Amino acid sequence: FIFAKIASDLVPESVAGKVGKELREIRNVEEGSEDFSVQSAKDLFESFSTILTILQVFLIGIAAISLIVGGIGIMNTMYTAVLERTKEIGIMKSIGATNSNILLIFVIESGILGFVGGVIGVVLGIGFSKLVEIIAANAGYSIIKISFPVSLIFGTLLFAFVVGSLSGLVPAYKASKLQPVDALRYE
């Protein structure tokens, strides 16, 4: 490896091209069959950017799978809650609760489940991020600084609530459509 620092008035890409040409002449090799490579900071940045893009796509895929699994988990939990409280639903309906009241109760409950999961995720995310920052600083890479914008945390928690609410819609709808007589008879 040879690192070169150039004058501030020169263009790094043109200097890299000239260095490559000079090395080909010294080593007596043709262009395309070099046994060396010359890179500028821009080339390194582009390589690093490509790697980060691939990593982001991979992490987005994992996050999407996690959202689906979490949504299914909330849906199952809400189905169980509806079954366990069928008699309560019947009582609420018999004393005047409307379908929309029942729907709202279960949608908000599933949203709260999603919100609690979001809080746990935010706390773990902040913890792991700070851990990486501390490990990097101890390894001599103090360039890694982690920040947590309040808007990002708020958006994450709101998104978790919305995902939870949407996951609970089907069980909540089924609960709201129960007939009071059938629900009261359920054991």
ZAGURO-317342 format. One record per residue: residue in three letters; x negated, z, y of N, C-alpha, C, O, CB in turn. Coordinates in pm, whole numbers, padded with zeros to 5 digits, always signed. Last residue first. Glycine has a CB too. Example, Ala and Ser with C-alpha at 12.3 -4.5 7.8 and 13.67 -1.06 7.14 Angstrom:
<nodes>
SER-01285+00708-00225-01367+00714-00106-01290+00787+00003-01341+00804+00114-01408+00572-00060 ALA-01319+00780-00569-01230+00780-00450-01320+00780-00330-01424+00846-00332-01131+00905-00447 
</nodes>
This chain:
<nodes>
GLU+06912+02704-02024+06837+02823-02068+06698+02784-02103+06618+02870-02143+06905+02891-02188 TYR+07168+02586-01814+07037+02562-01874+06968+02694-01908+06967+02786-01826+06949+02479-01779 ARG+07398+02630-01673+07405+02646-01818+07269+02640-01885+07254+02683-02000+07493+02541-01876 LEU+07322+02561-01416+07354+02701-01444+07360+02729-01595+07330+02840-01638+07487+02737-01380 ALA+07292+02285-01443+07175+02366-01413+07200+02513-01443+07110+02583-01491+07135+02348-01265 ASP+07552+02201-01486+07453+02178-01590+07330+02268-01568+07272+02319-01664+07411+02030-01594 VAL+07664+02277-01239+07718+02331-01364+07616+02318-01477+07595+02412-01553+07848+02259-01403 PRO+07513+02129-01045+07513+02276-01047+07561+02334-01180+07503+02432-01229+07601+02328-00936 GLN+07307+01861-01152+07444+01908-01127+07446+02060-01137+07387+02115-01230+07547+01843-01227 LEU+07013+01739-00998+07075+01820-01103+07216+01862-01060+07239+01895-00944+06988+01945-01133 LYS+06887+01613-00793+07000+01542-00854+07066+01621-00967+07164+01575-01025+06954+01409-00907 SER+06668+01765-00726+06778+01757-00629+06902+01691-00689+07013+01711-00638+06733+01679-00505 ALA+06500+01724-00943+06557+01857-00921+06677+01850-00828+06776+01920-00848+06451+01951-00863 LYS+06430+01457-00899+06506+01493-01020+06571+01630-01005+06685+01650-01047+06413+01492-01145 TYR+06287+01492-00661+06409+01408-00662+06495+01442-00783+06617+01455-00773+06372+01258-00663 ALA+06076+01645-00752+06167+01701-00652+06298+01623-00648+06405+01681-00634+06100+01701-00512 PRO+05944+01467-00927+06005+01589-00980+06106+01651-00881+06209+01703-00923+05897+01690-01014 VAL+05881+01267-00721+05965+01235-00837+06025+01362-00899+06145+01366-00922+05882+01159-00943 LEU+05714+01409-00531+05841+01345-00494+05933+01322-00614+06052+01354-00608+05814+01214-00426 GLY+05465+01513-00576+05580+01593-00614+05714+01530-00585+05818+01591-00611+05572+01722-00547 SER+05293+01328-00469+05289+01350-00614+05410+01430-00662+05452+01416-00777+05160+01423-00653 LEU+05345+01357-00199+05384+01232-00265+05386+01249-00417+05471+01191-00486+05288+01118-00226 SER+05232+01613-00161+05375+01589-00136+05424+01463-00208+05530+01463-00269+05402+01577+00014 GLY+04962+01563-00221+05039+01660-00299+05189+01637-00284+05263+01642-00382+05004+01801-00256 VAL+04903+01379-00018+04891+01339-00158+04970+01433-00248+05038+01389-00340+04742+01336-00202 VAL+04946+01548+00206+05028+01427+00187+05023+01380+00042+05125+01345-00016+04980+01313+00281 PHE+04747+01742+00170+04888+01782+00174+04979+01662+00146+05076+01673+00072+04922+01843+00312 ALA+04520+01581+00184+04547+01655+00060+04693+01698+00055+04756+01693-00051+04454+01778+00047 PHE+04541+01498+00451+04548+01398+00343+04581+01466+00210+04661+01414+00133+04415+01320+00332 LEU+04498+01743+00576+04625+01673+00595+04647+01570+00484+04757+01557+00431+04630+01604+00733 LEU+04234+01789+00496+04340+01882+00454+04478+01819+00469+04566+01840+00385+04332+02012+00536 THR+04107+01572+00622+04098+01590+00477+04210+01679+00426+04274+01649+00325+03963+01649+00438 GLY+04160+01622+00892+04211+01500+00828+04211+01511+00677+04304+01465+00610+04128+01379+00870 PHE+04015+01861+00925+04160+01860+00946+04223+01739+00877+04326+01751+00812+04193+01859+01097 ILE+03756+01761+00875+03812+01867+00790+03964+01870+00802+04034+01879+00701+03753+02005+00828 LEU+03738+01575+01084+03724+01532+00945+03783+01636+00849+03853+01601+00754+03575+01508+00910 SER+03763+01738+01309+03863+01633+01285+03857+01583+01142+03961+01550+01084+03841+01516+01382 VAL+03535+01892+01297+03663+01958+01275+03770+01853+01244+03859+01878+01163+03704+02042+01397 PRO+03250+01769+01126+03343+01758+01239+03479+01819+01203+03529+01800+01092+03361+01610+01281 PHE+02982+01894+01011+03120+01897+00963+03214+01890+01082+03255+01994+01134+03147+02025+00878 SER+02658+01777+00918+02753+01824+01019+02894+01811+00963+02921+01726+00877+02739+01744+01153 ILE+02325+01811+00812+02465+01799+00773+02552+01851+00886+02524+01957+00943+02492+01876+00640 LYS+02029+01634+00823+02110+01736+00891+02256+01710+00858+02304+01598+00875+02086+01735+01046 ILE+01724+01541+00723+01862+01549+00673+01931+01667+00739+01897+01783+00714+01865+01562+00516 ILE+01470+01581+00814+01549+01478+00882+01697+01484+00840+01784+01437+00912+01491+01339+00854 SER+01308+01741+00672+01396+01807+00769+01482+01708+00847+01558+01747+00935+01314+01890+00866 TYR+01174+01742+00405+01256+01635+00463+01357+01696+00559+01476+01701+00530+01328+01553+00351 GLY+01042+01941+00267+00972+01875+00377+01049+01761+00441+00993+01689+00524+00842+01825+00329 ALA+01178+02088+00089+01092+01984+00032+01017+01907+00142+00939+01817+00111+01174+01888-00053 ASN+01336+02242+00252+01227+02309+00180+01130+02209+00119+01013+02242+00098+01283+02399+00072 ALA+01516+02043+00330+01430+02106+00431+01312+02175+00365+01199+02168+00415+01510+02207+00516 ALA+01643+01990+00085+01566+01884+00152+01470+01944+00256+01356+01899+00267+01661+01783+00219 ILE+01768+02238+00042+01669+02189-00054+01581+02082+00009+01459+02081-00009+01738+02133-00181 ILE+01940+02238+00266+01840+02344+00250+01729+02300+00154+01611+02321+00181+01905+02474+00198 GLU+02100+02013+00214+02023+02022+00338+01911+02125+00326+01799+02100+00370+02116+02059+00456 VAL+02217+02088-00029+02129+01970-00024+02042+01974+00101+01923+01944+00095+02213+01839-00025 LEU+02367+02306+00066+02265+02326-00037+02166+02210-00037+02045+02231-00045+02331+02342-00176 LYS+02545+02178+00235+02447+02272+00293+02334+02299+00194+02218+02312+00234+02516+02404+00333 SER+02687+02037+00038+02616+01966+00145+02509+02055+00207+02397+02011+00230+02714+01918+00252 PHE+02802+02243-00116+02705+02152-00177+02623+02077-00071+02503+02057-00089+02777+02050-00267 GLY+02970+02361+00088+02867+02437+00017+02760+02348-00044+02641+02373-00026+02929+02521-00091 ILE+03139+02150+00159+03051+02209+00260+02937+02286+00193+02822+02277+00235+03132+02302+00355 GLY+03262+02113-00094+03188+02005-00029+03091+02057+00076+02977+02013+00082+03283+01906+00034 LEU+03392+02361-00133+03286+02317-00226+03200+02207-00164+03078+02208-00179+03347+02267-00358 VAL+03569+02349+00088+03474+02460+00075+03359+02421-00018+03242+02444+00014+03545+02588+00022 VAL+03713+02116+00025+03637+02123+00149+03531+02233+00140+03416+02212+00179+03730+02149+00269 GLY+03833+02191-00223+03742+02077-00215+03655+02080-00091+03536+02050-00098+03821+01948-00219 ILE+03996+02404-00138+03890+02428-00238+03787+02316-00233+03666+02342-00238+03951+02440-00381 VAL+04163+02258+00033+04081+02368+00086+03965+02398-00010+03851+02415+00033+04168+02496+00108 GLY+04285+02085-00153+04202+02031-00045+04111+02137+00014+03994+02110+00044+04289+01972+00063 GLY+04433+02267-00305+04326+02189-00370+04231+02131-00267+04110+02126-00290+04385+02078-00456 VAL+04607+02342-00101+04517+02443-00159+04401+02374-00232+04286+02417-00222+04595+02536-00257 PHE+04738+02095-00065+04663+02155+00044+04563+02258-00008+04448+02261+00035+04758+02220+00146 GLY+04871+02063-00310+04768+01967-00270+04679+02023-00162+04558+02003-00164+04831+01839-00222 LEU+05047+02283-00288+04952+02275-00400+04837+02179-00367+04721+02210-00391+05023+02228-00530 ILE+05189+02200-00064+05106+02320-00054+05005+02324-00169+04891+02364-00149+05193+02448-00055 GLY+05323+01983-00174+05229+01962-00065+05135+02079-00048+05016+02062-00021+05303+01936+00064 SER+05490+02116-00351+05384+02030-00407+05280+01996-00300+05162+01982-00331+05444+01899-00465 GLU+05651+02249-00160+05573+02325-00259+05460+02240-00318+05348+02288-00333+05665+02375-00371 ILE+05768+02033-00031+05678+02121+00044+05591+02203-00053+05472+02222-00028+05759+02215+00137 VAL+05918+01934-00245+05816+01848-00182+05717+01934-00105+05596+01912-00111+05881+01742-00089 PHE+06093+02146-00299+05993+02108-00400+05884+02017-00343+05770+02022-00387+06062+02038-00517 ILE+06239+02161-00056+06172+02280-00112+06062+02238-00208+05950+02288-00199+06274+02371-00184 LEU+06347+01902-00032+06250+01951+00066+06172+02071+00012+06051+02080+00032+06321+01989+00196 LEU+06530+01897-00247+06419+01801-00240+06310+01853-00149+06192+01849-00185+06469+01663-00190 ILE+06706+02098-00164+06630+02115-00289+06509+02023-00289+06398+02064-00325+06719+02085-00412 ASN+06804+01976+00071+06740+02108+00075+06652+02130-00047+06537+02173-00035+06847+02220+00083 SER+06918+01741-00028+06801+01729+00060+06730+01863+00074+06607+01866+00089+06842+01677+00198 ASN+07135+01842-00172+07027+01773-00244+06901+01766-00158+06790+01783-00209+07072+01630-00284 THR+07211+02169-00030+07232+02026-00050+07115+01966-00129+07013+02031-00150+07247+01954+00086 ALA+07350+02482-00117+07229+02403-00090+07256+02256-00120+07317+02223-00221+07109+02455-00174 GLY+07576+02637-00187+07580+02546-00072+07455+02468-00039+07455+02392+00058+07614+02622+00044 ILE+07582+02781-00414+07612+02855-00291+07594+02768-00166+07596+02819-00054+07522+02978-00282 SER+07514+02596-00605+07650+02652-00612+07684+02733-00487+07802+02751-00456+07664+02740-00735 LYS+07248+02542-00546+07347+02438-00523+07489+02496-00521+07574+02450-00445+07336+02330-00631 MET+07131+02787-00625+07120+02740-00486+07227+02636-00454+07289+02641-00348+06981+02681-00460 ILE+07196+02785-00899+07249+02890-00812+07245+02846-00666+07341+02865-00591+07170+03021-00831 GLY+07050+02558-00983+07196+02563-00999+07259+02667-00909+07363+02642-00848+07232+02592-01144 ILE+06796+02649-00929+06846+02531-00858+06999+02528-00866+07067+02500-00767+06786+02400-00918 GLU+06781+02856-01114+06775+02887-00971+06829+02771-00888+06899+02791-00789+06631+02921-00928 LYS+06780+02704-01348+06892+02795-01324+06897+02833-01175+07005+02843-01117+06879+02923-01412 THR+06534+02572-01321+06659+02495-01326+06779+02584-01295+06870+02543-01222+06676+02431-01465 ARG+06276+02659-01316+06369+02710-01213+06501+02633-01210+06569+02630-01108+06304+02703-01077 GLU+06137+02534-01517+06143+02680-01518+06247+02735-01421+06300+02844-01441+06007+02738-01484 LEU+06163+02264-01438+06222+02311-01564+06239+02463-01565+06342+02514-01608+06136+02268-01682 VAL+06019+02270-01196+06160+02232-01195+06228+02283-01322+06338+02338-01316+06175+02078-01182 ALA+05765+02338-01291+05833+02427-01197+05983+02398-01193+06064+02490-01187+05773+02415-01057 THR+05708+02112-01445+05719+02243-01510+05795+02341-01421+05879+02417-01468+05580+02299-01544 TYR+05694+01924-01239+05793+01907-01346+05817+02040-01418+05930+02077-01448+05746+01799-01448 MET+05475+02032-01103+05607+02033-01039+05718+02009-01141+05826+02068-01130+05613+01928-00928 THR+05269+01986-01283+05298+02123-01240+05438+02132-01180+05511+02228-01204+05194+02171-01139 ASN+05276+01706-01291+05306+01784-01412+05343+01928-01376+05436+01985-01433+05185+01783-01507 MET+05198+01654-01025+05327+01608-01075+05368+01686-01200+05483+01728-01212+05322+01457-01106 ILE+04941+01761-01020+05045+01820-00934+05183+01780-00983+05275+01862-00984+05025+01776-00786 GLY+04821+01585-01205+04824+01729-01229+04932+01798-01147+05004+01884-01197+04688+01790-01199 ILE+04845+01344-01068+04915+01360-01196+04925+01509-01232+05028+01553-01283+04841+01283-01310 GLY+04676+01401-00852+04818+01371-00830+04900+01388-00957+05011+01441-00953+04834+01229-00778 GLY+04431+01432-00986+04489+01544-00913+04638+01524-00888+04717+01618-00902+04418+01564-00780 VAL+04399+01170-01082+04408+01281-01176+04471+01403-01109+04555+01470-01169+04268+01316-01230 ILE+04387+01034-00836+04490+01000-00935+04510+01115-01032+04623+01154-01062+04452+00871-01011 LEU+04161+01153-00719+04293+01160-00653+04406+01132-00752+04508+01201-00750+04300+01061-00536 SER+03962+01080-00902+03994+01222-00882+04131+01239-00816+04207+01328-00853+03886+01290-00797 ILE+03960+00804-00861+03998+00857-00992+04038+01004-00980+04135+01048-01041+03881+00840-01094 ALA+03866+00808-00597+03998+00750-00628+04048+00801-00763+04165+00836-00777+03991+00596-00629 ALA+03612+00920-00629+03712+00990-00549+03852+00938-00579+03948+01016-00585+03681+00977-00399 ILE+03487+00718-00779+03503+00852-00837+03611+00930-00762+03693+00998-00824+03369+00929-00834 GLY+03497+00514-00584+03563+00498-00714+03587+00631-00782+03695+00655-00836+03479+00409-00806 ILE+03335+00625-00389+03475+00599-00357+03555+00581-00486+03669+00627-00495+03489+00475-00267 LEU+03090+00624-00525+03153+00752-00492+03300+00735-00454+03381+00822-00485+03077+00818-00377 PHE+03048+00344-00542+03054+00426-00663+03126+00558-00636+03211+00600-00713+02913+00452-00718 VAL+03034+00279-00273+03138+00220-00356+03157+00301-00483+03270+00325-00526+03103+00074-00390 GLN+02803+00429-00201+02933+00458-00142+03048+00402-00225+03148+00470-00246+02940+00403-00001 LEU+02605+00299-00353+02635+00440-00379+02771+00478-00322+02847+00552-00385+02525+00529-00319 ILE+02609+00050-00227+02641+00060-00369+02679+00203-00405+02775+00225-00479+02522+00013-00456 THR+02523+00136+00029+02654+00071+00011+02699+00079-00134+02815+00110-00162+02648-00075+00057 LEU+02266+00232-00026+02369+00324+00022+02509+00265+00006+02603+00338-00026+02344+00360+00168 ILE+02139-00009-00098+02149+00100-00195+02259+00198-00154+02336+00243-00239+02014+00173-00209 THR+02158-00143+00148+02222-00198+00029+02241-00090-00078+02347-00082-00140+02138-00313-00028 SER+01999+00024+00310+02140+00005+00342+02217-00049+00222+02329-00006+00196+02156-00089+00462 PHE+01749-00014+00195+01809+00119+00193+01959+00110+00219+02037+00182+00156+01742+00209+00297 SER+01715-00283+00260+01714-00240+00119+01783-00105+00105+01864-00084+00015+01570-00232+00065 GLU+01720-00266+00541+01821-00345+00471+01829-00308+00323+01939-00301+00267+01790-00494+00485 PHE+01492-00108+00585+01623-00058+00625+01734-00134+00553+01832-00073+00509+01641-00069+00777 LEU+01294-00281+00494+01314-00153+00425+01452-00096+00457+01520-00042+00370+01204-00053+00464 ASP+01324-00482+00687+01344-00513+00545+01370-00385+00465+01459-00382+00379+01220-00587+00487 LYS+01256-00339+00918+01390-00397+00907+01422-00429+00760+01533-00405+00714+01402-00526+00993 ALA+00991-00283+00880+01085-00171+00878+01228-00221+00863+01312-00155+00803+01070-00086+01007 SER+00877-00544+00660+00884-00477+00790+00983-00361+00777+01049-00345+00675+00927-00576+00903 GLN+00658-00621+00393+00789-00580+00442+00776-00517+00579+00680-00447+00610+00855-00483+00344 VAL+00516-00827+00163+00500-00775+00298+00640-00744+00350+00729-00830+00350+00425-00878+00392 SER+00372-00813-00161+00489-00832-00074+00459-00767+00060+00388-00667+00070+00618-00772-00137 PHE+00191-00990-00417+00205-00885-00318+00334-00910-00239+00396-01016-00251+00080-00880-00223 ASP+00134-01214-00547+00131-01092-00627+00135-00971-00535+00087-00863-00570+00004-01088-00718 GLU+00322-01515-00489+00239-01403-00444+00243-01288-00543+00342-01267-00614+00284-01355-00305 SER+00451-01755-00512+00382-01704-00631+00288-01588-00595+00187-01566-00661+00303-01817-00700 GLY+00555-01811-00264+00648-01798-00375+00583-01746-00502+00653-01697-00591+00712-01929-00403 GLU+00282-01999-00152+00402-01925-00114+00502-01927-00229+00531-02033-00285+00465-01985+00015 GLU-00016-01966-00354+00085-02043-00282+00207-01955-00252+00230-01853-00316+00127-02166-00364 VAL-00331-01803-00293-00207-01821-00370-00107-01897-00285-00112-01894-00162-00147-01683-00415 ASN-00578-01689-00196-00568-01826-00245-00449-01844-00341-00464-01894-00453-00698-01866-00315 ARG-00615-01461-00063-00603-01451-00210-00591-01587-00277-00593-01598-00399-00483-01365-00246 ILE-00622-01559+00199-00734-01479+00149-00734-01476-00004-00839-01488-00067-00729-01336+00205 GLU-00369-01686+00217-00493-01764+00235-00613-01690+00176-00697-01751+00110-00518-01792+00385 ARG-00198-01471+00177-00193-01585+00084-00320-01668+00093-00373-01715-00007-00069-01674+00114 LEU-00265-01314+00400-00295-01264+00265-00291-01376+00162-00372-01377+00070-00196-01154+00226 GLU-00164-01480+00604-00306-01448+00600-00347-01399+00461-00452-01438+00409-00340-01342+00706 LYS+00112-01473+00548+00038-01601+00548-00112-01577+00533-00179-01647+00458+00067-01681+00678 GLY+00162-01199+00582+00185-01264+00453+00108-01394+00442+00047-01422+00339+00334-01289+00434 VAL+00102-01176+00855+00023-01099+00757+00039-01161+00619-00059-01174+00545+00068-00949+00755 LYS+00303-01340+00961+00163-01376+00981+00073-01303+00881-00021-01361+00828+00119-01343+01125 GLY+00531-01193+00887+00513-01330+00840+00368-01375+00851+00316-01441+00761+00601-01424+00919 ALA+00487-00957+01028+00493-00952+00881+00473-01092+00823+00406-01108+00722+00628-00893+00833 VAL+00508-01058+01287+00380-01004+01244+00375-00998+01091+00273-01028+01031+00355-00863+01305 SER+00778-01123+01288+00680-01231+01301+00541-01184+01259+00464-01261+01201+00676-01283+01447 GLU+00892-00867+01257+00917-00970+01155+00815-01084+01165+00770-01137+01063+01059-01026+01171 PRO+00808-00721+01491+00762-00684+01356+00781-00794+01252+00694-00812+01167+00835-00561+01311 VAL+00681-00858+01781+00802-00855+01698+00759-00829+01554+00681-00906+01498+00882-00990+01709 LEU+00500-00668+02031+00508-00767+01923+00637-00749+01843+00695-00640+01839+00385-00755+01829 ASP+00475-00461+02210+00522-00588+02264+00533-00698+02157+00571-00810+02189+00428-00634+02375 SER+00366-00245+02075+00509-00241+02108+00561-00373+02161+00682-00396+02159+00535-00132+02209 ALA+00152-00333+01802+00174-00305+01944+00322-00318+01977+00395-00393+01912+00090-00401+02034 ILE+00198-00185+01474+00174-00297+01566+00201-00253+01709+00264-00151+01734+00262-00419+01528 LYS+00053-00045+01197+00129-00016+01318+00095-00125+01418-00022-00153+01443+00099+00127+01375 ALA+00078-00075+00848+00021-00124+00974+00114-00088+01089+00236-00100+01078-00002-00276+00968 PHE-00020+00028+00535+00075+00048+00643+00007+00005+00771-00106+00043+00799+00123+00197+00652 ILE-00051-00083+00216-00119-00086+00346-00010-00073+00451+00082-00155+00456-00204-00218+00365 PHE-00084+00000-00118+00000+00000+00000-00088+00000+00123-00186+00074+00131+00095+00120+00000 
</nodes>
